[in-house]
Amino acid sequence: MGQQQLLLILLGTIIVGIATAVAISLFNDQAAATNRDEVVNDLAHYATAAQGYYRKPRMLGGGGSSFNGLTMTTITVTHSAPRHLNGTYTLDPDPVGGDPAFITLTGVGTELGNNGTENVKVVMYVYPDSVMVDETIGN
């Protein structure tokens, strides 16, 4: 083989290696983004259940216009368990005491997040009539 042919083979191998590394990086980023979306979706289901608890009268097993007494078990009775394929979910505090204006639901996903060292994490604040995802975590 000539020197030019060997150089072309080497150059082709380097280009394929770089393309493979970029593809793996893009795949990992997409996996994290998909897991983040799944965690947000699960948290939205739990938030809806928590708002239902808030609106349900006490005599029917709800909060009677309060989150007081709410537990993660109460939220997940009719939904999937707080730990499943998408991640692990917690309510802070669990059980809810007093009469807070909102509750905090946290989901930790199964894929590495943007920082590359910790799993995807989403925090959602649930109000009686709305929800808010905390964007400052950035993972």
MARKE-230682 format. One record per atom (N, C-alpha, C): residue in three letters; x, y negated, z negated. Coordinates in Angstrom, 3 decimals, padded with zeros to 6 digits. Layout:
<sites>
 code        X        Y        Z
  ala        X        Y        Z
...
</sites>
This chain:
<sites>
 code        X        Y        Z
  met  000.841  001.179  000.000
  met  000.000  000.000  000.000
  met  000.882 -001.236  000.000
  gly  000.375 -002.232  000.692
  gly  001.126 -003.471  000.741
  gly  000.886 -004.310 -000.502
  gln  001.775 -005.264 -000.661
  gln  001.694 -006.134 -001.827
  gln  000.388 -006.946 -001.807
  gln -000.076 -007.340 -000.662
  gln -001.312 -008.125 -000.538
  gln -002.523 -007.288 -000.958
  gln -002.533 -006.021 -000.587
  gln -003.647 -005.152 -000.970
  gln -003.678 -004.933 -002.480
  leu -002.541 -004.738 -003.099
  leu -002.484 -004.576 -004.543
  leu -002.972 -005.838 -005.253
  leu -002.613 -006.995 -004.732
  leu -003.055 -008.268 -005.298
  leu -004.573 -008.407 -005.194
  leu -005.142 -008.004 -004.083
  leu -006.603 -008.067 -003.913
  leu -007.313 -007.113 -004.872
  ile -006.767 -005.919 -005.075
  ile -007.358 -004.967 -006.017
  ile -007.301 -005.529 -007.431
  leu -006.180 -006.106 -007.811
  leu -006.024 -006.710 -009.136
  leu -007.001 -007.873 -009.316
  leu -007.104 -008.721 -008.323
  leu -008.027 -009.861 -008.377
  leu -009.474 -009.382 -008.475
  gly -009.840 -008.360 -007.724
  gly -011.188 -007.798 -007.788
  gly -011.497 -007.219 -009.162
  thr -010.523 -006.537 -009.745
  thr -010.701 -005.966 -011.085
  thr -010.905 -007.066 -012.122
  ile -010.160 -008.137 -012.026
  ile -010.300 -009.260 -012.961
  ile -011.672 -009.899 -012.812
  ile -012.126 -010.105 -011.602
  ile -013.442 -010.722 -011.366
  ile -014.556 -009.830 -011.913
  val -014.468 -008.539 -011.701
  val -015.479 -007.610 -012.221
  val -015.467 -007.627 -013.748
  gly -014.289 -007.678 -014.355
  gly -014.185 -007.740 -015.818
  gly -014.819 -008.997 -016.381
  ile -014.555 -010.126 -015.750
  ile -015.149 -011.388 -016.202
  ile -016.665 -011.352 -016.037
  ala -017.140 -010.856 -014.925
  ala -018.588 -010.766 -014.690
  ala -019.250 -009.851 -015.721
  thr -018.602 -008.759 -016.066
  thr -019.146 -007.845 -017.074
  thr -019.221 -008.525 -018.437
  ala -018.189 -009.267 -018.817
  ala -018.186 -009.973 -020.101
  ala -019.296 -011.019 -020.156
  val -019.492 -011.746 -019.078
  val -020.562 -012.749 -019.018
  val -021.925 -012.075 -019.111
  ala -022.096 -010.962 -018.425
  ala -023.377 -010.244 -018.457
  ala -023.695 -009.741 -019.864
  ile -022.706 -009.220 -020.568
  ile -022.916 -008.737 -021.939
  ile -023.310 -009.892 -022.846
  ser -022.638 -011.033 -022.690
  ser -022.956 -012.211 -023.495
  ser -024.390 -012.675 -023.229
  leu -024.784 -012.729 -021.977
  leu -026.153 -013.134 -021.632
  leu -027.180 -012.155 -022.173
  phe -026.872 -010.863 -022.124
  phe -027.787 -009.854 -022.657
  phe -027.974 -010.036 -024.160
  asn -026.880 -010.262 -024.891
  asn -026.971 -010.455 -026.343
  asn -027.765 -011.716 -026.688
  asp -027.545 -012.796 -025.939
  asp -028.304 -014.026 -026.172
  asp -029.795 -013.796 -025.932
  gln -030.116 -013.074 -024.883
  gln -031.522 -012.804 -024.570
  gln -032.150 -011.894 -025.619
  ala -031.395 -010.926 -026.121
  ala -031.915 -010.038 -027.165
  ala -032.235 -010.839 -028.428
  ala -031.363 -011.783 -028.795
  ala -031.606 -012.618 -029.978
  ala -032.825 -013.507 -029.767
  ala -032.955 -014.094 -028.586
  ala -034.096 -014.966 -028.304
  ala -035.407 -014.176 -028.329
  thr -035.388 -012.977 -027.785
  thr -036.584 -012.138 -027.796
  thr -036.949 -011.750 -029.225
  asn -035.970 -011.379 -030.030
  asn -036.227 -011.017 -031.427
  asn -036.767 -012.209 -032.202
  arg -036.209 -013.399 -031.941
  arg -036.697 -014.615 -032.598
  arg -038.174 -014.846 -032.251
  asp -038.524 -014.695 -030.981
  asp -039.924 -014.865 -030.561
  asp -040.838 -013.845 -031.230
  glu -040.374 -012.603 -031.348
  glu -041.172 -011.564 -032.006
  glu -041.378 -011.871 -033.484
  val -040.332 -012.370 -034.144
  val -040.437 -012.716 -035.568
  val -041.417 -013.876 -035.749
  val -041.339 -014.886 -034.886
  val -042.283 -016.015 -034.964
  val -043.708 -015.518 -034.754
  asn -043.890 -014.612 -033.809
  asn -045.222 -014.059 -033.552
  asn -045.750 -013.310 -034.777
  asp -044.909 -012.486 -035.388
  asp -045.327 -011.763 -036.592
  asp -045.670 -012.737 -037.718
  leu -044.830 -013.755 -037.899
  leu -045.099 -014.747 -038.943
  leu -046.412 -015.483 -038.681
  ala -046.719 -015.733 -037.418
  ala -047.987 -016.389 -037.088
  ala -049.174 -015.506 -037.490
  his -049.053 -014.193 -037.313
  his -050.114 -013.277 -037.755
  his -050.260 -013.320 -039.277
  tyr -049.141 -013.303 -039.976
  tyr -049.182 -013.363 -041.435
  tyr -049.735 -014.708 -041.915
  ala -049.387 -015.776 -041.214
  ala -049.892 -017.104 -041.578
  ala -051.405 -017.168 -041.411
  thr -051.914 -016.559 -040.358
  thr -053.359 -016.520 -040.148
  thr -054.044 -015.764 -041.275
  ala -053.454 -014.664 -041.695
  ala -054.023 -013.899 -042.812
  ala -053.975 -014.720 -044.103
  ala -052.886 -015.474 -044.316
  ala -052.771 -016.312 -045.517
  ala -053.807 -017.431 -045.499
  gln -054.042 -018.019 -044.332
  gln -055.067 -019.061 -044.229
  gln -056.463 -018.479 -044.441
  gly -056.672 -017.246 -044.001
  gly -057.940 -016.571 -044.271
  gly -058.140 -016.355 -045.760
  tyr -057.075 -015.980 -046.452
  tyr -057.134 -015.818 -047.905
  tyr -057.486 -017.153 -048.549
  tyr -056.883 -018.226 -048.081
  tyr -057.123 -019.561 -048.625
  tyr -058.608 -019.931 -048.496
  arg -059.205 -019.624 -047.357
  arg -060.590 -020.029 -047.093
  arg -061.634 -019.111 -047.730
  lys -061.261 -017.868 -048.010
  lys -062.214 -016.902 -048.551
  lys -062.528 -017.222 -050.014
  pro -063.805 -017.190 -050.409
  pro -064.159 -017.463 -051.812
  pro -063.510 -016.441 -052.754
  arg -063.259 -016.872 -053.981
  arg -062.637 -015.999 -054.985
  arg -063.467 -014.740 -055.239
  met -064.776 -014.902 -055.257
  met -065.621 -013.741 -055.559
  met -065.578 -012.684 -054.450
  leu -065.037 -013.048 -053.298
  leu -064.871 -012.088 -052.200
  leu -063.417 -011.646 -052.044
  gly -062.581 -012.000 -053.021
  gly -061.188 -011.560 -052.996
  gly -060.226 -012.539 -052.361
  gly -060.657 -013.766 -052.155
  gly -059.784 -014.769 -051.559
  gly -059.266 -015.749 -052.581
  gly -058.744 -016.848 -052.083
  gly -058.166 -017.852 -052.950
  gly -059.113 -018.965 -053.338
  gly -060.253 -019.074 -052.661
  gly -061.194 -020.142 -052.984
  gly -060.571 -021.518 -052.824
  ser -060.071 -021.837 -051.638
  ser -059.400 -023.110 -051.329
  ser -058.084 -023.271 -052.090
  ser -057.373 -022.172 -052.278
  ser -056.067 -022.195 -052.943
  ser -055.260 -020.980 -052.479
  phe -053.940 -021.150 -052.464
  phe -053.062 -020.021 -052.168
  phe -052.723 -019.243 -053.438
  asn -053.200 -019.697 -054.587
  asn -052.908 -019.083 -055.871
  asn -053.288 -017.595 -055.869
  gly -052.362 -016.746 -056.274
  gly -052.610 -015.307 -056.337
  gly -052.263 -014.548 -055.073
  leu -051.902 -015.255 -054.014
  leu -051.553 -014.608 -052.749
  leu -050.252 -013.833 -052.892
  thr -050.221 -012.626 -052.345
  thr -049.005 -011.809 -052.318
  thr -048.759 -011.334 -050.894
  met -047.562 -010.878 -050.631
  met -047.250 -010.341 -049.302
  met -048.087 -009.100 -049.038
  thr -048.357 -008.336 -050.070
  thr -049.199 -007.149 -049.920
  thr -050.606 -007.539 -049.480
  thr -051.135 -008.635 -050.028
  thr -052.464 -009.112 -049.633
  thr -052.486 -009.464 -048.148
  ile -051.441 -010.119 -047.684
  ile -051.372 -010.542 -046.274
  ile -051.246 -009.337 -045.355
  thr -050.500 -008.319 -045.760
  thr -050.186 -007.213 -044.857
  thr -051.138 -006.032 -044.963
  val -052.203 -006.150 -045.744
  val -053.142 -005.025 -045.876
  val -053.721 -004.647 -044.523
  thr -054.135 -005.625 -043.736
  thr -054.752 -005.324 -042.449
  thr -053.776 -005.472 -041.291
  his -052.540 -005.843 -041.579
  his -051.527 -005.999 -040.538
  his -050.421 -004.978 -040.776
  ser -049.390 -005.066 -039.962
  ser -048.273 -004.145 -040.139
  ser -047.527 -004.468 -041.432
  ala -046.744 -003.536 -041.899
  ala -045.993 -003.696 -043.156
  ala -045.004 -004.851 -043.031
  pro -044.549 -005.413 -044.171
  pro -043.623 -006.538 -044.101
  pro -042.234 -006.165 -043.583
  arg -041.997 -004.903 -043.334
  arg -040.732 -004.485 -042.723
  arg -041.074 -003.525 -041.588
  his -040.671 -003.893 -040.379
  his -040.881 -003.008 -039.241
  his -039.841 -003.290 -038.175
  leu -040.067 -002.859 -036.963
  leu -039.048 -002.914 -035.914
  leu -038.511 -004.312 -035.630
  asn -039.349 -005.344 -035.773
  asn -038.917 -006.703 -035.457
  asn -038.083 -007.336 -036.563
  gly -038.320 -006.938 -037.816
  gly -037.577 -007.548 -038.909
  gly -038.228 -007.298 -040.258
  thr -037.791 -008.087 -041.234
  thr -038.297 -007.999 -042.596
  thr -038.897 -009.348 -042.961
  tyr -040.036 -009.329 -043.651
  tyr -040.774 -010.554 -043.929
  tyr -041.014 -010.705 -045.423
  thr -040.896 -011.938 -045.911
  thr -041.109 -012.213 -047.328
  thr -041.962 -013.462 -047.498
  leu -042.610 -013.526 -048.644
  leu -043.405 -014.675 -049.059
  leu -042.696 -015.294 -050.254
  asp -042.568 -016.619 -050.252
  asp -041.872 -017.280 -051.356
  asp -042.776 -018.338 -051.971
  pro -043.113 -018.278 -053.235
  pro -042.855 -017.177 -054.168
  pro -043.882 -016.060 -053.968
  asp -043.578 -014.896 -054.447
  asp -044.486 -013.755 -054.343
  asp -044.651 -013.151 -055.730
  pro -045.768 -013.254 -056.363
  pro -047.036 -013.874 -055.931
  pro -047.010 -015.394 -056.088
  val -047.877 -016.045 -055.334
  val -047.985 -017.499 -055.385
  val -048.704 -017.884 -056.673
  gly -048.123 -018.825 -057.388
  gly -048.739 -019.310 -058.619
  gly -049.079 -020.782 -058.492
  gly -049.916 -021.276 -059.393
  gly -050.295 -022.685 -059.358
  gly -051.188 -022.992 -058.177
  asp -051.081 -024.197 -057.666
  asp -051.898 -024.626 -056.530
  asp -051.020 -025.371 -055.524
  pro -050.100 -024.647 -054.848
  pro -049.192 -025.328 -053.917
  pro -049.931 -025.822 -052.674
  ala -049.399 -026.879 -052.081
  ala -049.980 -027.430 -050.856
  ala -049.684 -026.539 -049.651
  phe -048.626 -025.742 -049.741
  phe -048.260 -024.837 -048.648
  phe -047.500 -023.653 -049.231
  ile -047.354 -022.607 -048.418
  ile -046.537 -021.456 -048.796
  ile -045.446 -021.284 -047.752
  thr -044.426 -020.526 -048.097
  thr -043.299 -020.308 -047.192
  thr -043.203 -018.828 -046.852
  leu -043.238 -018.533 -045.554
  leu -043.018 -017.175 -045.056
  leu -041.663 -017.158 -044.355
  thr -040.867 -016.127 -044.622
  thr -039.546 -016.009 -044.007
  thr -039.439 -014.677 -043.302
  gly -038.930 -014.710 -042.103
  gly -038.690 -013.490 -041.336
  gly -037.232 -013.383 -040.953
  val -036.635 -012.227 -041.210
  val -035.248 -011.970 -040.812
  val -035.284 -010.857 -039.777
  gly -034.836 -011.178 -038.574
  gly -034.906 -010.241 -037.464
  gly -033.846 -009.153 -037.510
  thr -033.807 -008.364 -036.463
  thr -032.889 -007.234 -036.372
  thr -031.679 -007.509 -035.479
  glu -031.688 -008.626 -034.760
  glu -030.582 -008.975 -033.855
  glu -029.738 -010.086 -034.469
  leu -028.466 -010.147 -034.088
  leu -027.606 -011.235 -034.532
  leu -028.106 -012.547 -033.946
  gly -028.088 -013.593 -034.762
  gly -028.567 -014.899 -034.327
  gly -027.510 -015.687 -033.586
  asn -027.757 -016.989 -033.444
  asn -026.873 -017.864 -032.678
  asn -025.474 -017.973 -033.270
  asn -025.358 -017.862 -034.596
  asn -024.039 -018.014 -035.207
  asn -023.177 -016.756 -035.068
  gly -023.775 -015.640 -034.650
  gly -023.013 -014.418 -034.406
  gly -022.634 -013.629 -035.641
  thr -022.995 -014.110 -036.836
  thr -022.640 -013.394 -038.061
  thr -023.852 -012.963 -038.870
  glu -024.967 -013.667 -038.744
  glu -026.184 -013.346 -039.489
  glu -027.308 -013.049 -038.515
  asn -028.267 -012.250 -038.978
  asn -029.409 -011.930 -038.135
  asn -030.303 -013.145 -037.936
  val -031.120 -013.067 -036.904
  val -032.097 -014.107 -036.598
  val -032.922 -014.376 -037.848
  lys -033.149 -015.655 -038.164
  lys -033.943 -016.010 -039.342
  lys -034.911 -017.121 -038.957
  val -036.177 -016.934 -039.334
  val -037.212 -017.929 -039.052
  val -037.964 -018.207 -040.346
  val -038.145 -019.490 -040.659
  val -038.914 -019.900 -041.828
  val -040.156 -020.639 -041.333
  met -041.321 -020.224 -041.835
  met -042.585 -020.844 -041.445
  met -043.293 -021.358 -042.687
  tyr -043.717 -022.615 -042.625
  tyr -044.498 -023.215 -043.705
  tyr -045.961 -023.140 -043.316
  val -046.764 -022.551 -044.195
  val -048.178 -022.333 -043.904
  val -048.998 -023.290 -044.764
  tyr -049.739 -024.158 -044.114
  tyr -050.657 -025.092 -044.764
  tyr -052.074 -024.555 -044.586
  pro -053.044 -025.077 -045.314
  pro -054.415 -024.573 -045.159
  pro -054.961 -024.674 -043.729
  asp -054.503 -025.666 -042.972
  asp -055.064 -025.866 -041.636
  asp -054.024 -025.902 -040.520
  ser -052.766 -025.602 -040.837
  ser -051.723 -025.637 -039.814
  ser -050.508 -024.832 -040.271
  val -049.573 -024.648 -039.345
  val -048.299 -024.006 -039.664
  val -047.177 -024.814 -039.047
  met -045.980 -024.677 -039.606
  met -044.812 -025.378 -039.077
  met -043.611 -024.450 -039.178
  val -042.901 -024.295 -038.074
  val -041.667 -023.502 -038.064
  val -040.507 -024.430 -038.347
  asp -039.655 -024.058 -039.278
  asp -038.489 -024.861 -039.646
  asp -037.420 -024.692 -038.573
  glu -037.188 -025.734 -037.806
  glu -036.220 -025.684 -036.710
  glu -034.790 -025.945 -037.172
  thr -034.597 -026.378 -038.420
  thr -033.263 -026.761 -038.881
  thr -032.363 -025.570 -039.150
  ile -032.933 -024.389 -039.286
  ile -032.111 -023.209 -039.566
  ile -031.241 -022.870 -038.363
  gly -031.795 -022.965 -037.176
  gly -031.023 -022.810 -035.957
  gly -030.355 -021.470 -035.771
  asn -030.903 -020.426 -036.314
  asn -030.309 -019.110 -036.125
  asn -031.372 -018.198 -035.557
</sites>
